[in-house]
Amino acid sequence: LVRKMDMAGSTMPVISYGLSSFGYDIRLSSKEFRIFRHIPGTVIDPKHFNPDNLEPTQIRTDKNGSYFILPAHSYGLGVALERLEIPENITTICIGKSTYARCGIIANLTPAEAGWRGYLTLEFSNSSSADCRIYANEGVVQLLFLEGEPCQVSYKTRNGKYQDQIEMVTLARV
């Protein structure tokens, strides 16, 4: 679960990432992390999403690595470090990693459908009563691969609205 990496002669724990038995553990990019803040009277509307409801948070670094702080009982959006290109006979289901789940972090990701490509926007909820670190450049969610016959209408062929996301948080669209 935790892999050791030697960086400039020092050993530090790293939350695992990369290929697994039936999936891939993707990493959180250090480029951007945004947190929903409570603004009295504000209602989040997925049909008319207001980017002002999100506040960027700074990346921090210490001897354990680079990380973002997700405050207690809050919700944040990050972006995957890896760019994905899902074949037309594969769909992925995204689930949280046990290391974060045991800290109260819930990963709320939607599938990466057959034919989708880009950088996944990663959604996290901190259900604990304490602030929590989410480490950049380390494993944060696991993609499980489901193989089938090539689909008749892929995400690519139907021009899905989240196709070709860049390595930045992509907000809700209708």
C-alpha positions as CSV (number, residue, x, y, z in Angstrom):
1,L,0.0,0.0,0.0
2,V,2.8,2.4,0.8
3,R,5.9,2.4,-1.4
4,K,9.2,4.0,-0.4
5,M,11.0,6.2,-2.9
6,D,14.5,7.4,-2.6
7,M,14.7,11.1,-3.5
8,A,18.1,12.8,-3.2
9,G,19.2,10.2,-0.7
10,S,16.3,10.4,1.7
11,T,13.6,7.8,2.1
12,M,10.0,9.0,2.5
13,P,6.7,7.2,2.4
14,V,4.6,7.6,-0.8
15,I,1.0,6.6,-1.2
16,S,1.1,3.9,-4.0
17,Y,0.2,4.7,-7.6
18,G,0.5,3.0,-10.9
19,L,-0.7,-0.3,-12.3
20,S,-2.6,-2.7,-10.0
21,S,-4.2,-6.1,-10.6
22,F,-7.2,-4.8,-12.6
23,G,-6.7,-1.1,-12.6
24,Y,-4.5,1.9,-12.2
25,D,-4.0,4.2,-9.2
26,I,-3.8,7.7,-10.5
27,R,-2.1,10.7,-8.9
28,L,-3.3,14.1,-7.9
29,S,-1.7,16.9,-9.9
30,S,-0.1,19.8,-8.0
31,K,-1.4,22.3,-10.5
32,E,-4.8,23.1,-8.9
33,F,-7.1,22.3,-6.0
34,R,-10.3,24.2,-5.3
35,I,-12.5,24.1,-2.3
36,F,-16.2,24.9,-1.9
37,R,-16.7,27.6,0.7
38,H,-19.9,28.3,2.6
39,I,-21.3,31.6,1.4
40,P,-24.5,32.5,3.2
41,G,-27.5,32.6,0.8
42,T,-25.6,30.8,-2.0
43,V,-27.0,27.7,-3.6
44,I,-24.9,25.6,-5.9
45,D,-26.7,25.1,-9.2
46,P,-25.2,22.5,-11.6
47,K,-27.1,24.1,-14.5
48,H,-25.6,27.5,-13.8
49,F,-22.4,26.8,-12.0
50,N,-20.8,29.9,-10.4
51,P,-17.0,29.5,-10.3
52,D,-16.9,32.1,-7.4
53,N,-18.3,29.4,-5.2
54,L,-14.8,27.7,-5.3
55,E,-11.7,29.0,-3.7
56,P,-8.3,28.0,-4.9
57,T,-6.0,26.6,-2.2
58,Q,-2.2,26.7,-2.2
59,I,0.0,23.6,-2.3
60,R,2.2,23.2,0.7
61,T,5.4,21.2,1.0
62,D,7.2,19.7,3.9
63,K,9.4,16.6,4.6
64,N,6.5,14.3,3.8
65,G,5.8,15.8,0.3
66,S,3.6,18.3,-1.4
67,Y,-0.1,18.4,-0.4
68,F,-3.3,20.4,-0.3
69,I,-5.4,20.8,2.9
70,L,-9.1,19.8,2.6
71,P,-10.9,21.4,5.6
72,A,-13.1,19.4,7.8
73,H,-16.6,18.8,6.4
74,S,-15.8,20.4,3.1
75,Y,-15.7,19.4,-0.6
76,G,-12.8,20.0,-3.0
77,L,-11.9,19.5,-6.7
78,G,-8.5,18.6,-8.0
79,V,-7.2,17.1,-11.3
80,A,-5.4,14.0,-12.2
81,L,-1.7,14.1,-13.0
82,E,-2.1,11.4,-15.7
83,R,-3.8,12.1,-19.0
84,L,-6.2,9.2,-19.9
85,E,-7.3,7.9,-23.3
86,I,-9.9,5.2,-22.7
87,P,-10.2,2.7,-25.6
88,E,-13.7,2.1,-27.1
89,N,-14.0,-1.3,-25.5
90,I,-13.1,-0.2,-21.9
91,T,-14.9,1.8,-19.3
92,T,-13.4,2.7,-16.0
93,I,-15.0,3.0,-12.6
94,C,-13.2,5.3,-10.2
95,I,-13.1,4.5,-6.5
96,G,-11.3,5.9,-3.5
97,K,-8.1,4.4,-2.0
98,S,-8.3,2.9,1.4
99,T,-5.5,5.1,2.8
100,Y,-7.6,8.2,2.3
101,A,-10.9,6.4,3.2
102,R,-9.5,5.6,6.6
103,C,-8.9,9.3,7.1
104,G,-12.5,10.3,6.3
105,I,-11.9,11.3,2.6
106,I,-14.5,10.1,0.2
107,A,-13.6,10.2,-3.5
108,N,-16.8,10.9,-5.5
109,L,-15.8,10.2,-9.1
110,T,-17.9,9.3,-12.1
111,P,-16.9,6.7,-14.7
112,A,-14.4,7.4,-17.5
113,E,-16.5,6.1,-20.3
114,A,-15.3,4.2,-23.4
115,G,-13.7,6.7,-25.8
116,W,-13.1,9.4,-23.2
117,R,-9.8,11.2,-23.1
118,G,-8.3,14.0,-21.0
119,Y,-7.4,14.7,-17.4
120,L,-10.0,13.6,-14.8
121,T,-11.4,16.2,-12.5
122,L,-11.2,14.5,-9.0
123,E,-13.9,15.2,-6.4
124,F,-13.2,14.7,-2.7
125,S,-15.3,15.1,0.4
126,N,-13.8,15.4,3.9
127,S,-16.3,13.7,6.1
128,S,-14.1,13.9,9.2
129,S,-14.1,16.6,11.9
130,A,-10.5,17.4,11.2
131,D,-8.6,19.0,8.3
132,C,-6.9,16.4,6.1
133,R,-3.9,16.5,3.7
134,I,-4.3,15.2,0.2
135,Y,-0.9,14.6,-1.3
136,A,0.0,15.7,-4.8
137,N,2.0,13.5,-7.1
138,E,0.9,10.4,-5.2
139,G,-2.0,7.9,-5.6
140,V,-5.4,9.3,-4.7
141,V,-8.0,7.1,-6.5
142,Q,-8.1,3.8,-8.3
143,L,-9.5,3.2,-11.7
144,L,-10.9,-0.2,-12.3
145,F,-11.1,-1.3,-15.9
146,L,-14.1,-3.1,-17.3
147,E,-13.6,-4.6,-20.8
148,G,-16.4,-5.4,-23.2
149,E,-17.1,-5.3,-26.9
150,P,-16.4,-2.0,-28.6
151,C,-19.4,0.3,-28.0
152,Q,-21.6,1.6,-30.8
153,V,-21.7,5.1,-29.4
154,S,-18.5,6.1,-27.5
155,Y,-17.9,9.3,-25.5
156,K,-15.8,10.5,-28.3
157,T,-18.3,9.8,-31.1
158,R,-21.2,11.5,-29.2
159,N,-18.9,14.5,-28.5
160,G,-19.3,14.3,-24.7
161,K,-19.1,17.7,-23.0
162,Y,-16.1,16.7,-20.8
163,Q,-14.0,15.4,-23.7
164,D,-10.3,16.6,-23.8
165,Q,-10.3,18.2,-20.3
166,I,-7.0,20.0,-19.7
167,E,-4.9,19.5,-16.5
168,M,-7.0,22.0,-14.6
169,V,-10.3,21.6,-12.6
170,T,-13.2,21.4,-15.0
171,L,-16.4,22.8,-13.6
172,A,-20.0,21.4,-14.0
173,R,-21.4,21.9,-17.5
174,V,-24.9,21.3,-19.0
